[in-house]
Amino acid sequence: MSARVLERFPAGAPRGSWPAEEYAAARRAEGEPATVVMDLKSDAFLVVVERFEEDGGA
């Protein structure tokens, strides 16, 4: 399984502001199964779409 990053948002958004969640909700409204994850290394929220890769076996 892998994921495609649609957008990244800095973790330091103003209190009460959730730009990554709002962006993901808009993508879900368009039919894309977007979720928000935290990238601790870069201190950012990522909006991603998971992709399931087939192993190519029979």
Secondary structure, DSSP 8 states (H G I E B T S, - for coil): -EEEEEEEEES---TT--HHHHHHHHHHHTT--EEEEEETTTTEEEEEEEE-------
